[in-house]
């Protein structure tokens, strides 16, 4: 178990992010739409060559789910339904 306070900054190379996006079967636009983000916010990371931890974790999970045959779209639909309440 990690002792608090714990702060870990992890980044993923943009090239790896793009590879995992391909594995997940997503375009930048589709990924941004799922996260309710502007696609330019995602592509701007290319300039610095890395994506932040939360984006890296999400794309890794989505590509892993795709590898395992898990449809991740219903998860995003359920999350979006919360905003209708």
PyMOL commands that set and color helices and strands:
alter all, ss='L'
color gray80, all
select helices_A, chain A and resi 14-24+28-34+39-43+45-48+53-67+73-82
alter helices_A, ss='H'
color red, helices_A
select strands_A, chain A and resi 12-13+50-51
alter strands_A, ss='S'
color yellow, strands_A
deselect
rebuild
show_as cartoon
